[in-house]
Amino acid sequence: MKNNQEKGISIGEKLLRLRKEKNLSRKQAAKQIGITEYSLKAYEHNARFPRPEVKQRIARFYKTTVGSLFFNEE
């Protein structure tokens, strides 16, 4: 998921795309990450931003780094 097009998409869009790539429901992904389905929905809709420890869990779940997922670092 690292390409120049990513720089223009929101964090929520990235999270949604990654979840769909894994063919998981929001409920399944939230459970595996260790957050509520409501929280994941809020992150995917850019209504809330995860705390640092949650960012770590999300990045680990999607096998990426916090920097690349949340800060567009390569």
C-alpha positions in Angstrom: 0.0 0.0 0.0 2.9 2.4 -0.5 2.6 4.6 -3.5 2.3 8.3 -4.3 -1.5 8.1 -4.4 -1.6 7.4 -0.7 -0.3 10.9 0.2 -3.7 12.4 -0.8 -5.9 10.0 1.1 -7.1 10.3 4.7 -6.1 8.1 7.6 -9.7 6.8 7.7 -9.5 5.9 4.0 -6.3 4.0 4.6 -7.8 2.1 7.5 -10.9 1.2 5.6 -8.8 0.0 2.6 -6.5 -2.1 4.7 -9.5 -3.7 6.5 -11.2 -4.5 3.2 -7.9 -5.9 1.8 -8.0 -8.4 4.6 -11.7 -9.2 3.9 -12.7 -8.4 7.4 -15.9 -6.9 8.8 -15.4 -3.9 11.1 -16.5 -6.1 14.0 -13.9 -8.7 13.2 -11.0 -6.2 12.7 -11.9 -4.3 15.9 -12.0 -7.5 18.0 -8.6 -8.5 16.6 -7.1 -5.1 17.2 -8.6 -4.9 20.7 -10.8 -1.9 20.3 -14.6 -1.4 20.0 -16.3 -1.6 16.6 -17.6 2.0 17.4 -14.0 3.2 17.8 -12.9 1.6 14.5 -15.8 3.1 12.7 -14.9 6.6 14.1 -11.3 6.2 12.9 -12.4 5.0 9.5 -14.7 8.0 9.2 -12.1 10.5 10.5 -14.4 11.4 13.4 -11.8 10.5 16.0 -8.0 10.0 16.0 -6.6 7.0 18.0 -4.4 7.4 21.0 -0.7 6.5 20.6 -1.1 3.0 22.1 -4.0 2.3 19.8 -2.1 3.5 16.8 0.6 0.9 17.7 -1.9 -1.9 17.9 -3.5 -0.9 14.6 -0.2 -0.6 12.8 0.9 -4.1 14.2 -2.4 -5.6 13.1 -2.0 -4.3 9.5 1.8 -5.2 9.5 2.9 -1.6 8.9 4.5 1.2 10.9 2.7 4.0 12.8 4.7 6.5 10.8 3.6 5.1 7.4 0.0 4.6 8.4 -0.6 7.8 10.3 2.1 10.3 9.2 2.8 9.3 5.6 6.4 8.4 6.4 8.1 5.9 4.1 
